[in-house]
Amino acid sequence: MKHFLIDIEYSVPLERINEIVGEHRAFLQTGYDKGWLLMSGPKNPKTGGLIIARAPSLEDIQRFFSHDPYQLKQAAVYTFREFDPVKRQAFMEEWIAGIGEN
């Protein structure tokens, strides 16, 4: 598995984001259910969000996020940064190794 930091920057006013955020979070749940997402949340201040994820490839994670309501409604821009999690807490071992992937 490859590991990614996904940086989301809103490209529309926060009022528009607030109209979409429920759909976005429901979409993210599908990534959690799939075992691809570890954590996500808005930045402070709320200019976008950050996600830590895993997937077989960059193309796979980009394809997955192409279905995000923020992307579909052109409300945000995504940056995908691959990284190697060489240091981590012991409780992360199974997730890093890809155990539990659906």
Secondary structure, 3 states (H helix, E strand, C coil): CEEEEEEEEECCCHHHHHHHHHHHHHHHHHHHHHCCEEEEEECCCCCEEEEEEEECCHHHHHHHHCCCHHHHCCCEEEEEEEECCCCCCHHHHHHHHCCCCC
